[in-house]
Amino acid sequence: MPMTETEFRTESDAALERLNRLLDVVAENHDAEVMLQNGVLTIEAEAPAGGKIVVSPNAPVRQIWISALSRSFKLDWAGTSFVFSGTGESLNVLLGRLIGELLGIPPIQL
């Protein structure tokens, strides 16, 4: 049974809030800014190449979308977490990998 919009908002809000808390360490240890505002999580860095990652819920299609490094990723709810079907990575694993690429470091465990 597909998730309702209310269920989607509850799960996506909780996921982004958890990530925001986990990413405090990234902001402290690397030249990065992490901000959760109006339900959208943004990670920005100036080094090494600079860039931005935007993580946002898309309620009409019940997906979390990530825009990062000139690519986009659409994650679906898989019962316990949001998952990118292209690789099978969960939201945390995918975002950790993308942040690593952004910062020029190994993937971050979230």
DSSP file (Angstrom, degrees, kcal/mol; ACC not computed):
  #  RESIDUE AA STRUCTURE BP1 BP2  ACC     N-H-->O    O-->H-N    N-H-->O    O-->H-N    TCO  KAPPA ALPHA  PHI   PSI    X-CA   Y-CA   Z-CA
    1    1 A M              0   0    0      0, 0.0     0, 0.0     0, 0.0     0, 0.0   0.000 360.0 360.0 360.0 129.1    0.0    0.0    0.0
    2    2 A P        -     0   0    0      0, 0.0     2,-0.1     0, 0.0    60,-0.0  -0.251 360.0-102.2 -64.5 153.0    1.4    3.4   -1.0
    3    3 A M        -     0   0    0     59,-0.1     2,-0.1     1,-0.1    74,-0.0  -0.453  32.3-121.5 -74.6 148.6    2.2    5.9    1.8
    4    4 A T     >  -     0   0    0     -2,-0.1     4,-2.6     1,-0.1     5,-0.2  -0.376  27.8-106.9 -78.3 167.0   -0.1    8.8    2.4
    5    5 A E  H  > S+     0   0    0      1,-0.2     4,-2.8     2,-0.2     5,-0.2   0.895 122.1  52.7 -62.5 -38.7    1.2   12.3    2.1
    6    6 A T  H  > S+     0   0    0      2,-0.2     4,-2.3     1,-0.2    -1,-0.2   0.924 110.2  46.9 -62.9 -44.9    1.0   12.6    5.9
    7    7 A E  H  > S+     0   0    0      2,-0.2     4,-2.6     1,-0.2     5,-0.2   0.914 112.6  50.7 -62.7 -42.5    3.1    9.4    6.4
    8    8 A F  H  X S+     0   0    0     -4,-2.6     4,-3.2     1,-0.2     5,-0.3   0.944 110.7  48.0 -60.3 -48.3    5.6   10.7    3.8
    9    9 A R  H  X S+     0   0    0     -4,-2.8     4,-2.4     1,-0.2     5,-0.3   0.900 112.0  50.1 -61.8 -40.2    5.9   14.1    5.5
   10   10 A T  H  X S+     0   0    0     -4,-2.3     4,-2.0    -5,-0.2    -1,-0.2   0.949 116.2  40.9 -61.9 -49.5    6.4   12.4    8.9
   11   11 A E  H  X S+     0   0    0     -4,-2.6     4,-2.3     2,-0.2    -2,-0.2   0.907 117.6  46.4 -67.8 -43.2    9.1   10.0    7.5
   12   12 A S  H  X S+     0   0    0     -4,-3.2     4,-2.5    -5,-0.2     5,-0.2   0.908 112.7  49.7 -69.2 -40.7   10.9   12.6    5.3
   13   13 A D  H  X S+     0   0    0     -4,-2.4     4,-2.4    -5,-0.3    -1,-0.2   0.930 112.8  47.7 -61.2 -44.5   10.9   15.3    8.0
   14   14 A A  H  X S+     0   0    0     -4,-2.0     4,-2.4    -5,-0.3    -2,-0.2   0.914 111.7  50.2 -63.3 -42.9   12.3   12.8   10.6
   15   15 A A  H  X S+     0   0    0     -4,-2.3     4,-2.3     1,-0.2    -2,-0.2   0.921 112.9  45.5 -62.2 -44.7   15.0   11.6    8.1
   16   16 A L  H  X S+     0   0    0     -4,-2.5     4,-2.4     2,-0.2    -1,-0.2   0.872 112.2  51.2 -69.4 -36.3   16.2   15.2    7.3
   17   17 A E  H  X S+     0   0    0     -4,-2.4     4,-1.9    -5,-0.2    -1,-0.2   0.911 110.8  48.8 -66.2 -41.0   16.2   16.2   11.0
   18   18 A R  H  X S+     0   0    0     -4,-2.4     4,-2.5     2,-0.2    -2,-0.2   0.938 112.4  48.5 -61.6 -46.6   18.3   13.1   11.8
   19   19 A L  H  X S+     0   0    0     -4,-2.3     4,-2.4     1,-0.2    -2,-0.2   0.905 107.6  55.1 -61.0 -41.8   20.7   13.9    9.0
   20   20 A N  H  < S+     0   0    0     -4,-2.4     4,-0.4     1,-0.2    -1,-0.2   0.911 110.7  45.4 -58.4 -43.2   21.0   17.5   10.1
   21   21 A R  H >< S+     0   0    0     -4,-1.9     3,-1.2     1,-0.2     4,-0.3   0.923 113.8  49.0 -66.2 -43.9   22.0   16.5   13.6
   22   22 A L  H >< S+     0   0    0     -4,-2.5     3,-0.9     1,-0.2     4,-0.4   0.829 105.4  58.9 -64.4 -31.7   24.5   13.9   12.2
   23   23 A L  T 3X S+     0   0    0     -4,-2.4     4,-2.3     1,-0.2    -1,-0.2   0.518  78.7  87.7 -80.6  -4.2   26.1   16.4    9.8
   24   24 A D  H <> S+     0   0    0     -3,-1.2     4,-2.1    -4,-0.4    -1,-0.2   0.892  88.0  53.7 -55.9 -38.8   27.0   18.8   12.6
   25   25 A V  H <> S+     0   0    0     -3,-0.9     4,-2.3    -4,-0.3    -1,-0.2   0.888 106.6  51.2 -64.1 -39.9   30.3   16.8   12.9
   26   26 A V  H  > S+     0   0    0     -4,-0.4     4,-1.8     1,-0.2     6,-0.2   0.931 110.3  48.7 -62.9 -45.8   30.9   17.3    9.2
   27   27 A A  H  <>S+     0   0    0     -4,-2.3     5,-0.6     1,-0.2    -1,-0.2   0.883 114.2  46.5 -62.2 -38.6   30.4   21.0    9.5
   28   28 A E  H  <5S+     0   0    0     -4,-2.1    -1,-0.2    -5,-0.2    -2,-0.2   0.873 119.2  38.3 -71.5 -37.3   32.8   21.2   12.5
   29   29 A N  H  <5S+     0   0    0     -4,-2.3     2,-0.3    -5,-0.2    -2,-0.2   0.598 119.5  39.5 -93.7 -12.3   35.6   19.1   11.0
   30   30 A H  T  <5S-     0   0    0     -4,-1.8     2,-2.5    -5,-0.2    73,-0.0  -0.894  94.0 -96.2-134.1 161.9   35.5   20.3    7.4
   31   31 A D  T   5S+     0   0    0     -2,-0.3    15,-1.0    72,-0.1    16,-0.5  -0.485  82.2 122.5 -78.3  74.0   35.0   23.6    5.7
   32   32 A A  E   < -A   45   0A   0     -2,-2.5     2,-0.5    -5,-0.6    13,-0.2  -0.962  53.6-144.1-138.4 152.2   31.3   23.0    5.1
   33   33 A E  E     -A   44   0A   0     11,-2.8    11,-2.7    -2,-0.3     2,-0.5  -0.977  14.9-168.1-117.6 129.0   28.0   24.6    6.0
   34   34 A V  E     +A   43   0A   0     -2,-0.5     2,-0.4     9,-0.2     9,-0.2  -0.969  11.8 172.4-118.7 129.5   25.0   22.5    6.8
   35   35 A M  E     -A   42   0A   0      7,-2.6     7,-3.0    -2,-0.5     2,-0.6  -0.993  22.5-163.7-143.1 132.3   21.6   24.0    7.0
   36   36 A L  E     +A   41   0A   0     -2,-0.4     2,-0.4     5,-0.2     5,-0.2  -0.961  28.9 159.7-111.6 113.4   18.0   22.7    7.4
   37   37 A Q  E >   -A   40   0A   0      3,-2.5     3,-1.7    -2,-0.6    -2,-0.1  -0.992  63.1  -9.9-141.7 128.9   15.5   25.3    6.5
   38   38 A N  T 3  S-     0   0    0     -2,-0.4    -1,-0.1     1,-0.3     3,-0.1   0.840 128.5 -54.0  53.6  37.3   11.9   25.0    5.4
   39   39 A G  T 3  S+     0   0    0      1,-0.2     2,-0.5    17,-0.1    -1,-0.3   0.554 115.2 113.2  79.4   7.8   12.3   21.2    5.2
   40   40 A V  E <   -A   37   0A   0     -3,-1.7    -3,-2.5    16,-0.1     2,-0.5  -0.960  54.6-150.0-117.6 128.6   15.3   21.4    2.8
   41   41 A L  E     -AB  36  55A   0     14,-2.6    14,-3.1    -2,-0.5     2,-0.4  -0.848  16.1-172.5 -98.9 128.0   18.7   20.2    3.9
   42   42 A T  E     -AB  35  54A   0     -7,-3.0    -7,-2.6    -2,-0.5     2,-0.5  -0.975  11.1-171.7-124.8 133.8   21.7   22.0    2.2
   43   43 A I  E     -AB  34  53A   0     10,-2.6    10,-2.7    -2,-0.4     2,-0.4  -0.991  13.0-178.4-122.4 121.8   25.3   21.1    2.5
   44   44 A E  E     +AB  33  52A   0    -11,-2.7   -11,-2.8    -2,-0.5     2,-0.3  -0.953   4.8 175.6-124.1 141.9   27.8   23.6    1.0
   45   45 A A  E     -AB  32  51A   0      6,-2.3     6,-2.5    -2,-0.4   -13,-0.2  -0.992  23.6-161.4-142.2 148.9   31.6   23.5    0.7
   46   46 A E        +     0   0    0    -15,-1.0   -14,-0.1    -2,-0.3    -1,-0.1   0.685  60.8 101.5 -99.4 -23.7   34.2   25.7   -0.9
   47   47 A A  S    S-     0   0    0    -16,-0.5     2,-0.2     2,-0.2    -1,-0.1  -0.881  82.1  -1.4-119.1 150.9   37.1   23.1   -0.9
   48   48 A P  S    S-     0   0    0      0, 0.0    55,-0.1     0, 0.0    54,-0.1  -0.852 143.2 -17.2 -78.9 -39.1   38.4   21.3   -2.8
   49   49 A A  S    S-     0   0    0     53,-0.6    -2,-0.2    -2,-0.2    54,-0.1   0.598  93.5-128.4-102.2 -12.4   36.2   22.1   -5.9
   50   50 A G        +     0   0    0     52,-0.4     2,-0.3     1,-0.1    -4,-0.3   0.225  43.1 139.4  78.6 152.7   33.3   23.7   -4.1
   51   51 A G  E     -B   45   0A   0     -6,-2.5    -6,-2.3    -4,-0.0     2,-0.3  -0.947  38.1-105.9 159.8-178.0   29.7   22.9   -4.5
   52   52 A K  E     -B   44   0A   0     -2,-0.3    17,-0.7    -8,-0.2     2,-0.4  -0.993   9.8-157.4-142.6 143.9   26.4   22.3   -3.0
   53   53 A I  E     -BC  43  68A   0    -10,-2.7   -10,-2.6    -2,-0.3     2,-0.5  -0.993  13.2-166.3-120.1 129.9   24.2   19.3   -2.1
   54   54 A V  E     -BC  42  67A   0     13,-2.5    13,-2.6    -2,-0.4     2,-0.5  -0.975   4.0-170.8-120.3 126.6   20.4   19.9   -1.7
   55   55 A V  E     +BC  41  66A   0    -14,-3.1   -14,-2.6    -2,-0.5    11,-0.2  -0.969  18.6 164.4-117.7 118.4   18.2   17.3   -0.2
   56   56 A S  E     - C   0  65A   0      9,-2.9     9,-3.3    -2,-0.5     2,-0.2  -0.990  35.2-120.6-140.2 143.8   14.5   18.0   -0.4
   57   57 A P  E     - C   0  64A   0      0, 0.0     2,-0.5     0, 0.0     7,-0.2  -0.558  15.1-159.3 -77.6 145.0   11.2   16.1    0.0
   58   58 A N  E >>> - C   0  63A   0      5,-3.2     5,-1.8    -2,-0.2     3,-0.8  -0.826   9.8-175.8-124.4  90.7    8.9   15.9   -3.0
   59   59 A A  G >45S+     0   0    0     -2,-0.5     3,-0.8     1,-0.2    -1,-0.1   0.847  74.1  62.2 -60.7 -41.3    5.5   15.1   -1.5
   60   60 A P  G 345S+     0   0    0      0, 0.0    -1,-0.2     0, 0.0   -55,-0.0   0.856 119.1  28.1 -57.2 -33.4    3.4   14.7   -4.7
   61   61 A V  G <45S-     0   0    0     -3,-0.8    -2,-0.2     2,-0.2     3,-0.1   0.384 106.7-124.5-106.8   2.8    5.6   11.8   -5.8
   62   62 A R  T <<5 +     0   0    0     -3,-0.8    15,-0.6    -4,-0.8     2,-0.3   0.896  67.9 124.3  56.6  46.4    6.5   10.6   -2.2
   63   63 A Q  E   < -CD  58  76A   0     -5,-1.8    -5,-3.2    13,-0.1     2,-0.5  -0.929  60.9-131.2-130.8 155.0   10.3   10.8   -2.9
   64   64 A I  E     -CD  57  75A   0     11,-1.9    11,-3.1    -2,-0.3     2,-0.4  -0.942  29.2-154.2-101.2 129.6   13.3   12.5   -1.4
   65   65 A W  E     -CD  56  74A   0     -9,-3.3    -9,-2.9    -2,-0.5     2,-0.5  -0.864   8.3-164.3-108.2 138.4   15.3   14.2   -4.1
   66   66 A I  E     -CD  55  73A   0      7,-2.8     7,-2.6    -2,-0.4     2,-0.6  -0.986   3.3-166.6-120.7 129.1   19.0   15.0   -3.9
   67   67 A S  E     +CD  54  72A   0    -13,-2.6   -13,-2.5    -2,-0.5     2,-0.3  -0.971  29.1 149.8-112.5 117.5   20.7   17.4   -6.2
   68   68 A A  E >   -CD  53  71A   0      3,-2.6     3,-1.7    -2,-0.6   -15,-0.2  -0.983  56.0  -6.0-153.9 135.5   24.5   17.0   -6.0
   69   69 A L  T 3  S-     0   0    0    -17,-0.7     3,-0.1    -2,-0.3    -1,-0.1   0.868 126.3 -52.1  52.6  45.9   27.6   17.4   -8.2
   70   70 A S  T 3  S+     0   0    0      1,-0.2     2,-0.3    -3,-0.0    -1,-0.3   0.706 122.5  97.5  63.5  23.6   25.6   18.1  -11.3
   71   71 A R  E <   -D   68   0A   0     -3,-1.7    -3,-2.6     2,-0.0     2,-0.4  -0.906  60.7-142.8-132.8 162.2   23.5   15.0  -10.8
   72   72 A S  E     -D   67   0A   0     -2,-0.3     2,-0.4    -5,-0.2    -5,-0.2  -0.973   9.0-166.3-129.5 148.4   20.1   14.2   -9.3
   73   73 A F  E     -D   66   0A   0     -7,-2.6    -7,-2.8    -2,-0.4     2,-0.5  -0.998   5.6-158.5-133.9 132.5   18.9   11.2   -7.3
   74   74 A K  E     -D   65   0A   0     -2,-0.4    11,-0.6    -9,-0.2     2,-0.4  -0.959  12.9-161.9-117.4 119.2   15.3   10.3   -6.5
   75   75 A L  E     -DE  64  84A   0    -11,-3.1   -11,-1.9    -2,-0.5     2,-0.3  -0.842   0.5-156.0-108.4 135.5   14.8    8.1   -3.5
   76   76 A D  E     -DE  63  83A   0      7,-2.4     7,-3.1    -2,-0.4     2,-0.3  -0.725  29.4 -99.7-105.2 155.0   11.7    6.0   -2.7
   77   77 A W  E     - E   0  82A   0    -15,-0.6     5,-0.2    -2,-0.3   -74,-0.1  -0.584  32.4-173.8 -72.5 131.3   10.4    4.8    0.6
   78   78 A A        -     0   0    0      3,-2.8     2,-0.1    -2,-0.3    -1,-0.1  -0.039  56.5 -87.4-119.2  30.0   11.4    1.1    1.1
   79   79 A G  S    S+     0   0    0      1,-0.1     3,-0.1     2,-0.1    -2,-0.1  -0.128 122.0  26.8  96.3 -39.0    9.5    0.3    4.3
   80   80 A T  S    S+     0   0    0      1,-0.4     2,-0.3    -2,-0.1    -1,-0.1   0.508 128.0   4.1-130.0 -15.7   12.2    1.4    6.8
   81   81 A S  S    S-     0   0    0     -5,-0.1    -3,-2.8    10,-0.0    -1,-0.4  -0.976  78.3 -88.9-160.2 168.0   14.2    4.0    4.9
   82   82 A F  E     -E   77   0A   0     -2,-0.3     9,-2.1    -5,-0.2     2,-0.4  -0.730  47.2-167.5 -85.6 136.8   14.5    6.0    1.7
   83   83 A V  E     -EF  76  90A   0     -7,-3.1    -7,-2.4    -2,-0.4     2,-0.7  -0.974  25.0-131.9-133.6 139.1   16.5    4.2   -1.0
   84   84 A F  E >>> -EF  75  89A   0      5,-3.1     4,-2.9    -2,-0.4     3,-1.2  -0.817  18.4-156.2 -87.5 113.4   18.0    5.1   -4.3
   85   85 A S  T 345S+     0   0    0     -2,-0.7    -1,-0.1   -11,-0.6   -10,-0.1   0.757  84.6  70.6 -66.3 -24.4   16.9    2.3   -6.7
   86   86 A G  T 345S+     0   0    0    -12,-0.2    -1,-0.3     1,-0.2    -2,-0.0   0.828 124.7   5.5 -61.4 -32.2   19.8    3.0   -9.1
   87   87 A T  T <45S-     0   0    0     -3,-1.2    -2,-0.2     2,-0.2    -1,-0.2   0.495  95.3-117.9-127.5 -12.4   22.3    1.6   -6.6
   88   88 A G  T  <5 +     0   0    0     -4,-2.9     2,-0.2     1,-0.3    -3,-0.2   0.536  63.2 149.4  80.7   6.1   20.2    0.3   -3.7
   89   89 A E  E   < -F   84   0A   0     -5,-0.6    -5,-3.1    -6,-0.1    -1,-0.3  -0.500  45.2-126.4 -75.7 139.9   21.9    2.8   -1.3
   90   90 A S  E  >  -F   83   0A   0     -7,-0.2     4,-2.9    -2,-0.2     5,-0.3  -0.327  32.2-100.0 -72.9 166.7   19.9    4.2    1.6
   91   91 A L  H  > S+     0   0    0     -9,-2.1     4,-2.7     1,-0.2     5,-0.2   0.918 124.0  48.3 -53.6 -47.3   19.6    7.9    2.0
   92   92 A N  H  > S+     0   0    0    -10,-0.2     4,-2.3     2,-0.2    -1,-0.2   0.918 113.9  45.1 -63.8 -44.1   22.3    7.9    4.7
   93   93 A V  H  > S+     0   0    0      2,-0.2     4,-2.1     1,-0.2    -2,-0.2   0.936 115.8  46.2 -66.6 -46.3   24.8    5.8    2.6
   94   94 A L  H  X S+     0   0    0     -4,-2.9     4,-2.6     1,-0.2    -2,-0.2   0.933 114.3  47.1 -61.8 -46.9   24.2    7.8   -0.6
   95   95 A L  H  X S+     0   0    0     -4,-2.7     4,-2.6    -5,-0.3     5,-0.2   0.894 110.3  53.2 -64.9 -38.6   24.5   11.2    1.1
   96   96 A G  H  X S+     0   0    0     -4,-2.3     4,-1.8    -5,-0.2    12,-1.8   0.897 111.1  46.9 -60.4 -40.6   27.6   10.1    3.0
   97   97 A R  H  X S+     0   0    0     -4,-2.1     4,-2.2    10,-0.3    -2,-0.2   0.925 113.0  48.2 -66.2 -45.2   29.2    9.1   -0.4
   98   98 A L  H  X S+     0   0    0     -4,-2.6     4,-2.5     1,-0.2    -2,-0.2   0.882 110.5  50.8 -65.8 -38.1   28.2   12.3   -2.1
   99   99 A I  H  X S+     0   0    0     -4,-2.6     4,-2.6     2,-0.2    -1,-0.2   0.906 108.9  52.6 -64.8 -40.4   29.5   14.4    0.8
  100  100 A G  H  X>S+     0   0    0     -4,-1.8     5,-2.5    -5,-0.2     4,-1.2   0.927 110.6  47.1 -58.4 -45.3   32.8   12.5    0.6
  101  101 A E  H  <5S+     0   0    0     -4,-2.2     3,-0.3     3,-0.2    -2,-0.2   0.916 112.3  50.5 -62.6 -43.0   33.0   13.3   -3.1
  102  102 A L  H  <5S+     0   0    0     -4,-2.5   -53,-0.6     1,-0.2   -52,-0.4   0.901 118.5  37.2 -60.4 -42.7   32.1   17.0   -2.5
  103  103 A L  H  <5S-     0   0    0     -4,-2.6    -1,-0.2    -5,-0.1    -2,-0.2   0.525 109.3-119.0 -90.9  -6.1   34.8   17.3    0.2
  104  104 A G  T  <5S+     0   0    0     -4,-1.2    -3,-0.2    -3,-0.3    -4,-0.1   0.857  76.8 111.4  70.9  35.1   37.4   15.1   -1.5
  105  105 A I  S   <S-     0   0    0     -5,-2.5    -1,-0.3    -6,-0.2    -2,-0.1  -0.807  78.0 -75.3-129.6 170.2   37.5   12.6    1.3
  106  106 A P  S    S-     0   0    0      0, 0.0    -1,-0.1     0, 0.0    -3,-0.1  -0.248  72.0 -72.4 -60.6 158.8   36.3    9.0    1.8
  107  107 A P        -     0   0    0      0, 0.0     2,-0.4     0, 0.0   -10,-0.3  -0.185  52.2-122.8 -53.1 144.9   32.6    8.5    2.2
  108  108 A I        -     0   0    0    -12,-1.8     2,-0.7   -15,-0.1    -9,-0.1  -0.765  15.7-126.8 -94.3 135.5   31.2    9.6    5.5
  109  109 A Q              0   0    0     -2,-0.4   -16,-0.1     1,-0.2   -17,-0.0  -0.731 360.0 360.0 -82.5 117.2   29.3    7.2    7.7
  110  110 A L              0   0    0     -2,-0.7    -1,-0.2   -18,-0.1   -17,-0.1   0.371 360.0 360.0-113.1 360.0   25.9    8.7    8.6
